[in-house]
Amino acid sequence: MTNNQNISMMYPLVAAAAALDHPVATATTIGGTKGQVLATARVLSATRELSDCLARPDVTLQQVMSRIDRKNSAAAEFTRCVGAQWPL
């Protein structure tokens, strides 16, 4: 994948990541190989779980650390599959 393809692929990913903060998200099409799309879905899900966890008033440090580990693992998989760092 060329650098231009990496950059053009980041725009929909950033839009999808921004949708995490908005309950009513606009439809976003994410293209790529099956591995890239699955890695994107996993890192979006892990990022959302971490965000939701941090918003809860009764959260424990262990719960937060577990969500951070999962998000970091998904972000590393995303970087391997897509060739770009996860922005969140």
N, C-alpha and C positions, 0 to 999 in steps of 0.2 A: 504494500500500500504506500503510495507516495505521500509526501507532506501535504500537498494540496487536498488529497482525499481525506487525510486526517483532520485537517482544518475544516473542510466542508462538512464532515461528519459531526464535528463538535457543536455546531449551531443547533441541530435538533436535540442533542443531548443536554445542552445547557437549558434549552426551553423545557425539556422534560424535567430537569432538576428544579427549575424555577417553579414548576407546577406542584412540587412537594409542599410549598407554602400556601398554595391556593386550593381550597377544596373543590372548586369548580375549574378544572383544567381544560384548556383547549386541546383538541385532538392533535397529536403529533405523530408523524410517521417517522420511524427509525429504520433506516436501511442498513444493510451489511450482511455478512455471513450469518449463519445460524448461531455460531459461537459468539459472534459480536453482539447479536441481539440478546441472547441469553445472558451474557455477561452484563449488558446494560440493564436488563430487567432485574438481575440479582443485586447489582449495586444500587439501583434506585430503591428497591425494596428494603435493603439493609440501611440505607440512609434515612428512609422514612421511619423505619422502626426505631432508629436511634433518636430521631427528632421527636417522635411520639413519647419515647421513654423519658427524654429530658423534660418534656412538658408536664409529666405526671408529678403531683406533689409528694407521693409516697414512694418514690423510686429509691432503691438502694444503690450504693456504690458498685456492688457486685453486678447488678443488673445493667448499669451503665457501662461498666468495663466489658461485659459480655457483648453488648451491642456494638461497642467501639471495635472490639476484636473482629466481629462478624463483618462490620462495614469495611475495615481495613483489608480483610481477606478478600472481600468482593471487589474492592478498589484495585487490589493487586491483580486479580484475575482480569478485570476490565483493562488494565494497562497492558497485560500480556496479550489479550485478544485484539484490542483496538489500536494499541500503539500510542496512546495518549493518556496522560494522567487524569484521574477523576477529579473534577474541579471542587468537589465538596468534601 
